[in-house]
Amino acid sequence: MDHQAIDSLLQKFNDSATEAGNPRTRAIVNRIIRDLFYTIEDLDVQPGEFWTAVNYLAEAGQSGELGLLAAGLGFEHFLDLRLDEAEASAGLEGGTPRTIEGPLYVAGAPLSERFARLDDGTDPGETLVMRGRVLGEDGKPLGGALVEVWHANHLGNYSHFDKSQPAFNLRRSIQTDRDGNYSFRSVVPVGYSVPPQGKTQLLLDQLGRHGHRPAHIHFFISAPGSRKLTTQINIDGDPYLWDDFAFATRDGLVPELKKSAGDAGKPYGVEGKFALIDFDFTLFKERDNVPATEVERLRAKA
């Protein structure tokens, strides 16, 4: 069947509608169906292959891995790049780079002012202090900004999804002081992989790709009148730093991991040696001529 015949068939399907429906939904769904029909025809996809794909998506949904697939197939990174283009076209340049959210945020983390401790003292690993400021695009500090932070434990697992961890372990919300300062104490995270027997790795194997992520820390940064920033920083020196299966590593998001000790740790309740990251976040002012950065998607709640 050639593309012209496929188009005629699709027109028949479209004409079968008895109500107007949602024009935007119809346009998107019809385009996806057309492109899939073209793919089936051009690549001679057999019925068994088609139903294998349908079954795979159903099983991936049941296992909760569709979020991992969205990241691993590059969809989240692609959406970030489109937002970058829209902002650049509107003349917005110089803010902190965005990168993917991933599927493991949990709403409702405890709120602290200026400083928070993320771990409960039982997580092994090197003590980490991260600190900095939240700034506006004019370089002035944003007091009262919200820094939401979350990362995995030493096994690569996230609290809430890993029931062996305390509630909100390695998750906090921090409100900056009047000078835009934030800081937190935690442990240096490690890299991890997608579930080795899961649906994401099954597909990655077929694509000849690995499922490793470098060590990283996630952030939502928001302030009244500013565009919300979704981003993460990566830990320098990780072997997968520039080979992230989720394509999330970006220039400007790999801060120096410094070594510190002594009195420098006292404000954070740290004795002895620790790792230190200094990192400032810069937000753009909210504008009407660019797409919104507050994304509606299903997220876990405690």
C-alpha positions in Angstrom: 0.0 0.0 0.0 1.5 3.3 -1.0 1.3 6.6 0.9 -1.5 7.9 -1.2 -3.6 4.8 -0.5 -2.8 5.2 3.2 -3.9 8.9 3.1 -7.2 7.8 1.5 -7.7 5.2 4.2 -7.0 7.8 7.0 -9.4 10.2 5.4 -12.1 7.6 5.6 -11.3 7.1 9.3 -11.4 10.8 10.0 -14.7 11.2 8.1 -16.3 8.6 10.4 -16.4 11.1 13.2 -19.9 12.1 14.1 -18.9 15.0 16.4 -16.3 17.8 16.2 -14.4 16.5 19.1 -11.3 18.4 20.2 -9.5 19.9 17.1 -6.1 19.8 18.7 -6.4 16.2 19.8 -7.7 15.2 16.4 -4.8 16.9 14.7 -2.2 15.3 16.9 -3.7 11.8 16.9 -4.3 11.8 13.2 -0.7 12.8 12.6 0.7 10.1 14.9 -1.5 7.4 13.2 -0.4 8.6 9.7 3.2 8.4 10.7 2.8 5.0 12.2 1.0 3.7 9.2 3.8 5.0 7.0 6.3 3.3 9.3 4.5 0.0 9.2 4.3 0.1 5.4 7.8 1.4 4.7 9.5 -1.0 7.1 7.1 -3.9 6.4 6.2 -4.3 10.1 4.5 -7.7 10.5 1.4 -8.3 12.7 3.5 -10.2 15.3 5.9 -7.3 15.6 3.1 -4.8 15.9 1.4 -6.7 18.8 4.8 -7.3 20.5 5.2 -3.5 20.6 1.6 -3.0 21.9 2.2 -5.7 24.6 5.5 -4.1 25.5 3.9 -0.7 26.1 1.2 -2.2 28.2 3.7 -4.0 30.3 5.9 -1.0 30.6 2.9 1.0 31.8 2.0 -1.6 34.4 5.6 -1.7 35.7 5.7 2.1 36.0 8.6 2.5 33.5 7.0 4.8 30.9 8.7 7.7 32.6 12.1 6.0 32.2 11.3 5.3 28.5 10.5 8.9 27.9 13.9 9.9 29.2 15.8 7.0 27.7 14.4 7.5 24.2 15.3 11.2 24.3 11.8 12.7 24.5 12.4 14.7 27.7 15.7 16.1 26.3 14.0 16.9 23.0 11.3 18.9 24.8 14.0 20.8 26.7 15.7 21.7 23.5 12.4 23.0 22.1 12.0 25.2 25.2 15.6 26.4 24.8 14.8 27.4 21.2 11.6 29.2 22.2 13.4 31.2 24.9 16.4 32.1 22.6 13.9 33.3 19.9 12.4 35.6 22.6 15.8 36.9 23.5 16.3 35.0 26.8 19.9 33.9 27.2 22.2 33.4 30.2 20.0 31.6 32.7 20.9 28.3 34.3 20.5 25.5 31.7 17.4 23.3 32.1 17.5 19.5 31.9 15.1 16.7 32.4 12.9 16.1 35.5 12.9 12.3 35.3 10.0 10.3 36.8 11.0 10.2 40.5 9.9 13.5 42.0 7.6 13.4 45.1 5.5 16.3 46.1 5.3 17.5 49.7 8.9 17.3 50.9 9.5 19.1 54.3 10.2 22.8 54.0 13.2 24.5 55.6 14.5 28.0 55.6 17.9 28.7 54.0 19.4 25.3 55.1 18.2 21.7 55.2 19.7 18.3 55.9 18.6 15.8 53.3 20.0 12.5 54.9 19.2 11.0 58.3 22.8 10.0 59.0 22.5 6.4 58.0 23.4 6.7 54.3 27.0 5.7 53.8 29.3 7.8 51.6 31.1 11.1 51.6 29.4 14.0 53.3 28.3 16.7 50.9 27.5 20.4 51.4 26.0 22.3 48.5 25.3 26.0 48.7 24.7 29.0 46.6 22.2 31.6 45.7 19.1 32.0 43.5 19.3 35.0 41.3 17.2 36.8 38.8 18.3 37.5 35.2 19.5 40.9 36.4 21.9 39.3 38.8 19.9 40.4 41.9 19.1 37.8 44.6 15.7 36.3 44.8 14.7 36.1 48.4 11.9 33.6 49.2 12.6 31.5 46.2 11.9 27.7 46.6 14.6 25.2 46.0 13.2 21.7 45.8 16.0 19.0 45.8 16.0 15.2 45.5 18.6 12.5 44.7 19.2 8.8 45.1 20.8 6.9 47.9 24.1 4.9 47.7 22.2 2.0 46.0 20.7 4.3 43.3 17.3 4.1 44.8 14.9 7.0 45.6 12.8 7.2 48.8 9.0 6.7 48.4 9.6 4.3 45.5 12.1 2.4 47.7 10.0 1.5 50.8 13.1 0.6 52.8 14.0 4.3 53.1 12.5 6.8 55.5 9.8 9.1 54.1 11.4 12.0 52.2 14.9 10.7 52.7 17.2 12.8 50.5 14.4 15.1 49.6 13.7 18.6 50.9 12.3 22.0 49.9 14.4 25.0 50.9 13.2 28.6 50.9 16.0 31.1 50.3 16.7 34.0 52.7 16.4 37.6 51.7 19.8 37.5 50.0 18.8 34.5 47.9 21.0 32.0 49.8 20.3 28.3 50.1 22.4 25.4 51.4 22.0 21.8 52.3 23.9 18.9 53.7 23.6 15.4 52.3 25.9 12.6 51.0 27.6 12.6 47.6 25.3 10.5 45.3 26.5 7.7 43.1 25.5 6.8 39.6 23.0 4.0 38.9 21.3 2.1 36.2 17.7 1.4 35.1 16.3 -1.9 36.5 18.4 -4.6 34.7 15.5 -6.9 34.2 13.0 -4.1 33.5 11.2 -3.1 30.3 13.5 -0.1 29.7 16.6 -2.1 29.7 14.9 -4.7 27.5 14.4 -2.1 24.8 17.8 -0.5 25.3 19.4 -4.0 24.7 17.6 -4.1 21.4 18.9 -0.7 20.5 22.5 -1.6 21.5 22.5 0.9 24.3 23.3 0.9 28.1 21.0 2.2 30.8 23.5 3.9 33.1 23.1 7.4 34.6 25.9 9.4 36.1 25.6 10.6 39.7 23.3 13.7 39.8 21.1 15.8 42.0 17.6 17.0 40.8 16.2 20.5 41.3 13.0 22.5 40.8 13.8 26.2 41.4 10.8 28.7 41.5 10.1 32.2 42.6 7.1 34.6 42.2 7.3 36.3 38.9 10.0 34.0 37.5 10.0 31.1 35.1 10.3 27.8 36.9 13.5 26.0 36.3 13.8 22.2 36.1 17.4 21.0 36.2 20.0 18.8 37.8 23.7 19.0 38.5 26.0 16.1 37.7 28.9 15.0 39.9 32.2 15.6 38.1 34.4 12.5 37.6 31.6 10.0 37.1 32.5 7.6 34.3 29.1 8.1 32.7 29.2 11.9 33.0 28.9 12.6 29.3 27.3 9.2 28.4 24.0 9.5 30.3 21.4 7.2 28.9 18.8 9.9 29.5 20.9 12.6 27.7 20.6 15.0 30.7 24.2 16.1 31.1 24.6 19.7 29.8 27.4 22.3 29.8 27.0 24.5 32.8 25.6 21.8 35.0 28.8 20.1 36.1 30.1 22.1 39.0 33.5 21.5 40.7 33.5 19.0 43.5 35.8 20.7 46.0 37.3 19.2 49.2 36.9 21.1 52.5 37.4 20.5 56.2 37.7 22.2 59.6 35.7 25.3 60.5 34.2 25.5 57.0 31.8 22.7 58.0 30.5 24.2 61.3 27.6 26.2 59.8 26.3 22.9 58.4 26.9 20.7 61.4 29.8 18.9 59.7 32.9 17.9 61.5 36.0 16.7 59.6 36.4 16.5 55.8 33.5 16.9 53.4 32.8 17.6 49.7 31.6 21.1 48.8 29.7 22.3 45.7 29.1 26.0 45.2 26.4 26.6 42.6 24.1 29.6 41.8 20.8 29.3 40.0 19.6 32.1 37.6 15.9 32.4 36.7 14.3 34.3 33.9 11.4 36.6 34.6 8.0 35.3 33.6 6.9 36.3 30.1 3.8 35.8 27.9 5.6 35.2 24.6 7.2 31.9 25.5 5.8 28.5 26.5 5.2 27.9 30.1 7.8 26.0 32.2 5.3 24.6 34.7 4.6 21.2 33.2 1.5 19.2 34.0 2.3 15.5 34.4 1.5 12.8 36.9 3.8 12.9 39.9 3.9 10.9 43.1 2.6 12.3 46.3 3.5 11.1 49.8 
